[in-house]
Amino acid sequence: MSRPLLLKLRSSQMFIVATVSLSLFTHMFLYGMIVPVMPVALITRTNIPPQDREFWNSVLFISEAAASVASAPVFGYLLDRSNTRQGLYIFGLFMLLVSMGLLTAAFSITVYVAARVLQGAASAMVSVAGFSIVTDTVTKAHLGYMLGYIDVGLTLGFASGPLIGGIVYHAGGYYAVCGIAFGLIAIDLVLRLAVIEKKTAVFWLTLEAEASPDPVIPNLTSQYGAIQPRGEDEDESEKKGLFLFGKLLQQPRILITTWTFVLQAIYNSVLDTVIPIFVMDRFHWSTSGAGMVFLPIFVTVLVQPLSGYLSDRVGTRAVATTGFLLLAPTLICLRFVEHNTMEHKVALCGFLALFGLFNNGTSPCLMVEMHKVVDELEVTNPEVFKRSGAVAQTFSLQQMAQFTGMTVGPIIGGLMDHRYGWKTMTLCLGLLSAITAIPTLWVSGREATGELPKNDQENEPLLAE
């Protein structure tokens, strides 16, 4: 076998982070691009009565989210058993391609639901595999910072999907929107095929180092980290800890961060479901306007690398608690947007910008927090918690939490908005954020760096044996 072309570039941290970020952008963009389109497409393409459009719109969101919740632990298990993460990472994209084909050809509710179910499973696979590849590649000291960039891709996809989907649908129609999706998938496929995982890169570079008289091995260790060969004993040890969800869920800090991911997803899916219909009914906006209303959230993604950087420096507690405390009044203030006036339109955009700032700003530190707990468990219980046996399942737990929120979010948002009104809904969302800020006081602070301190009982009391 010959050395892969551009090996060092294709296995570098920045290339892998950029590729995974684009992958997550793609799947969130495809999730969000039909947000402003579907309320119209359901009527024109499936001939459902207009009064049923909100119900079926919620069903489609719930179908995708439920598929992700069900498939995430399975994919996490498979990824931890596999010698490579890239195979399932690429397979997820082909599932996404098939789902987009169904979505493009759909003229019935049944096909739409099938497309969204397949899309949800593909999203789970892409997310879990992508985050696991990044965690394998990036050093612990820079994990929060790099996850901030990954989260930029997620949030850009979530925010730009409705924006671009609404504008393109208004200008070119349904098939133009689908065409953009296929173009993104093609670009994503090229980059995913180009990625070379850390293990593969070290294999080739070690062969070259052994054949070369120059002392290159120390440089490999500093660039890629220590890679240990897998022996029989290690394989047996990993098999004992293959399915670790029960052990993970015994950790209070895991439970706290899991709930925060559920809540963030509830917020995102509630706004995805309610805001387009709200601005169409209240402000009489078209699909392009319903998409452009998400632009303020789109702008706030620049804060996420900074949030990741801060979490690496000051710990999760300060960033997460501050974010949820500030998010509470922001959501409550949405209740003051009522009338079709310029002042209320500007206020809505301003509150959505603040929502994006505080909600998205807490994501990187929460992802790092879950990883810190696993690192500490590897120290206290190394015979069960091997890195290759827990990382993917940890991220699949995060994925399950997010899509659980996406499942119940449309139900909560649609039910509360329909039965109790816009004001009550926004008040309840704000109160949830204020309550959630309390348990975030028990996540890791500045002293937690991913390795268990000597006095672990005093510094990290929320680590269950």
N, C-alpha and C positions, 0 to 999 in steps of 0.2 A: 504494500500500500504506500502511496505517496503522501507527502505532507499536505494537509488542506491549504488551499490558497488563502492568503491574508489571515493566517491563523491567529496572530496576536491581536489584530483589530477585531476579528469576529468573536474572540473570547474575552475581550476587554470589558471591564465593569461598565463603562459608559455606553458601549454599543448594546450590551445586554439590557441595561436599564432602559435605554431609549427604545429598544424593540419591545420589551414587555410593556412599557408605558403606552406605546402605539397600539399594542394588542388590547389593552384594557380600554384605551380610548375607543377603539373600533367597536368592541362589544357594548360599551355604554352608549356610544353614538347610535348604534342600531336599535338599542333599547329605547332611546329618547326621541329618535327622529320621527316616529309615528305618533308621538304624543299629540301634536296639533293636527295631525293628518287623520287619525283614526276616527274621531267624532264625525267627520264628514264622510270618510270612506265607508264606514259601517252603513250609512244610509244609502249612499250611491251605489255601492258594490254588493251589498247583501240584502238590500231592501227591507231592513228592519224599520219599525215605526220610530219616528224621532223621539218619542217619549221614552223609548227603551235604550237609547244610545248610551246613557251614562251607566246603566247596568252592564251592558255588554262590553263597554270600554273597561270597566273595572274587572270583569271576568278575564279579559285578555291579559291584563297586568298580573292578576292573581295566578293565572295558568303558568306564566313564565316564572314567576317567583317561586311557586310551589315546586316546579320541576327542578329548580336550582337547589332548593332546600333538600329535596329527596336524593339528588345525585351527588351533592358535594362530598358527603362522607365516603361514598363509594369511590369517587375519584381520588380523594385523599389517601385512602387505603391502597389503591392501585399504584399511585405515585410513590408511596413509601416502599412498596414491594419491588418496584421497577428499578433497574440499574441506571436508567436514564429518564429524565423528566420530559425530554423534548418530543418523544413520540406522541404522548397524549396531548402535549401542548399543540402540536400540529394537527392532530386528529380533531381537536376541538374546533379548529378553524373550518375544517371540512363540514362538520356538523352545522356550523354557523352559515356556511354557504348553502347547504340544503334547506335550512330554515328560511333563508332569504328567497330561495326559489319558490317555496310554498307561499310565502307572503306576497310575492309578486304575482303569482297566478291565482290567488285566492278570490273566490266570488261567493263564498259561503262562510258562515260562522264556524263550522266544523274545521275547515282548512285553516282558518285564522288561528283557532285554538291550537291545532296541531303544530303550526309554525311557531307559535309562541312557546309551547312546551319544549320543542326541540331547541329553540334559541336559549331558553333558560338552562337546559342541560349543558349546552355548549359554553355558555357564559361561566358556569361553575367550573368546568374543566379548564378553561383558559385562565381564569383568575387564580385558582389553586396552583396550577402548574407554573404560571408566570411568577407569582409571589415566591414560590419555592425556589425557582431558578435564581431569582435575585438574592434571596437569603443565602443560598449556597455560594454566591459569587462575591457579595459585598462584605467587607470587614465590619465587625460589630460596632466599632467606634463611629462609623459613618452610616449605619443602617437607617437611623431616623431621617437623616438628610436625604439619602437616596430614596427611601420610601415616600418622602415628600414629593419628589419628582414623579414617582409612580402614581401617586395620588393626583398629581396634576393631570395626567392622562385620563384617569377615571372621571375627574370633575369636568374637564374640558369636554369629554364625550357626553356626559350627562347634561351639561349646560348648552353645548353647541348643537346637540342632536335636535331638540325641539326648535331651536332658533333657525338652523339651516333647513331642517325638514319643512317648517312652515313656509319659509321664503321660497324654496324650490317648488313646493307643491303649488303655491299660488302662481308661480311663474311658468312652470312646465308640466304640472300635473303629477299624478300618482307614479307613473313609470319613471319619470325623471328622478324622483326621490329614491326609488329602488336602484336606479343606475348608479347613483353616488355610492350606495351601499356596496354594490359589486366592485366598484373601483377601489374602495377602501380595503375590501377583503383581498384583492389581488396584490396591493402594495404590502399588506400585512403578511401574506403568504411568502413573498420574496424574502422579507426580513427574517421571518421565523425559520425558514430553511437555511439562512445564512448564519444563524447563531450556532456557536460551538460552546458546549457546556464546559465548565471548569475542569471536570475530571478528564474529559477528552483532550483539552488543551495541555494539561499537565502531562498526560501520557506522551504526547508527541514531543513536547519541549524537553521532557526528561530523556527520551531516546536521543535527541540531538545533543543534550548536555553530556550524556555518557559517551557519545562518539566524539565529542570535542575535547581538546586539551584544556580549554578555559574553564574556570570554576563558575559555572552558570547556575548550579543547583540552589545556592543561597538566594539568588535573584528570583528564582521561581517561587521559593517559599514566601518571600516578601510580597510578590505580586499576586499570587493565587492562594496563599495560605497553605497549611499543611494538609496534604492528601495522603491518607493512609490506605494501604491495600486492604481489600476485603478478604478476610480469611474465614475458615470454617467456623471458628469460635464466635467471630463477630456476627456472622450470618445467623447462627443459632440464637445469639443474644438479641438480635433485632427481631427475630421471629416471635420471641416471647412478648415483645412490646408492640406488636404490629397495630393492634386496635386500641388506641389510648384515649378515646373520648371520655370514658368513665373517670379515668385518673385526672384528665385535664379539667373536667367539670367539678372536681372536688376542690379546686383551687379558688379561693374567694376572689382573687384579683382577676382570674380568667372570667368568672361569673360577672364581675363588674364591667369589664371591657366588652364582654359579649352583649350585655344589656345595652351599653352605649352604642354598639354597632346596630342593634335592633332599632333603637330609637332614632338614630340618624337616618336609617333607611325608611322608617315610618314617615319622618318629615319629608324626605325627598319624594316618596311615592304619593303622599297626600298632596303635595304641591303639584306634582306631575298630573294627577288626576283632576284636581279641583281648579287650579289656576286657569288652564286654557278655557274651560267652560265658564268660569267666573268672568273673565275679561270679555268673552264673546257675548255673554248675557248682559253684564253690567255696563261695559264700555262699547258694545257693538263692534268689536274688532273682528277682523278676518283671521284666517289661519296663519297668515304671515305675522300679524300682530300678536296672536297667541303664542307664536314661537319666539318672537323678539322680546317678549316680556321676561324671558329667562336670561337675557343678555347681562343684567347686573350680576347674576350668580356666576356667569361665565368669566367676568372680569376678575373676580375674587380668587381665582385659582392660583394667582401668583403668590399668595400668602403661604401656600402649603410647603414649599421647600424651607421657608423661614420657620414655619411651625416645627418641621422635622429637625431643623438645626437647633431650635430652642429646646426641644425635648431631649436632644443629646446633651445639652449643656445644663439645663435646670431640672430635668426630670419630667415625668408624665403629669404628676399631680398639679403643678402650677398651670400648665397649659390647658389640661382638660377641665379642671374646676373653673378656671376663669372663662373658658369658652362657653360652658353650659350655663354659667351664671349670667353672662351677657346675652346669650341666645334667648333666655326666658322673656325679658321685656320686649325684645325684637319681635318675637312671634305674637305676643299679646297685642302689640301696637298695630298688627295687621287688621285688627277688628275695626280700626278707625277709617279704613278704606271702604267707603260705602257708595259714593255718588259718582256720576259720570262728569267729573270736572277735572281740569288740568291739575289742580292741586292734589287731588286724590290719586291721579295717575302717577304723578311724580313721587308721591308718598309710597305707593305700592312698589315702584322700582327701587326707591331708597331702602325700604325695609327688606326687599329681596336681596339687595347687595349686602346688607348687614347679616342677613341670614346666611348667605354663602360664606362670608368672612368667618363667622363664629362656628358654623356647623362643619364646614370643610377644614377649618384650621385645626380642629381637634383630631382628625383622622390619623395623620402620621404617628403622633405620639401614642395613640391607642394601639396601633399595629405593633409598634416597638414594645409596648408593655406586654403584649401576649408573648412576644418572642423572648423577653427578659424572663418571664416565668418559666418557660421551657428551658432556657439556659440554666436557670437555678435548679430546676428539677434534674437536669443532667448531672449536676454536681452532687446533689443529695441522694439521687437514685440512679446511678449510671448504668446499672444492669438492666433497667427497663427503658429509660429515656435516652436513646441514642439519637444524635442529630438527624440521621437519615430516616429514623423511625418515628419522628414526631413533628417535624417541620411542616410537611404537607398537610397532615391532619389538623395541625393548629390553624393553618390558613383555611382549610375546609370548614372548620368550626366558625371562623370569622365570616366566610362566605354564607354559611347556613344562617348565621345571625342577620346578615344584611338582607338576604332574600326572604327570611321570615318577616322582617320589617316591611319589605316590599309586598309580601302577601297580605298582611293585615292592614297595611297603610291605606290602600284604596277602600277597603271595607270600612275602616274607621272614618276616613275622610268623607267618603260618599254618604255614609249613614248619618254622621253628625251634621254635615252641611245640609243634607236633605231634611232631617227631622228637627234639628235644633238651631240651624242657621250658621252663617259665617262667623258671627261674633263669638258664639259659644265654642265653636270648633277651634278658633285661634287661641282663645283663652285656655282651653284644656291643653293644647300643644305647648303653650308657654309654661304652664304649671308643671307639666311633665319634665321639662328641661330643668326647672328650678329644683325639683325633687331629685333628679339624677345627679346634680352637682354635689349632693351630700356624700354618696358613696365614693365618688372619685377622690375624696380626701384620703382614702385608704390605699390608693395605688402608689407606685414607687415614686420617691422624691429624687432629689439631686444625687444622693449617695448611691442609688442603685444603678450600676453600670453594666449589668448582665452577668456579673460573677457574684456569687454569694459572699457577703462580708463575713469576717470572722465571728462577729457576734450576730449571727443571722436571726436569732429569735428576737433581738431587740430592734434591729433595723428593718426587718421585713417580717412582721408578725403574720401577714396574710399569705403564708406559704404552707399549704397543708402537707402533712407527711403522707 
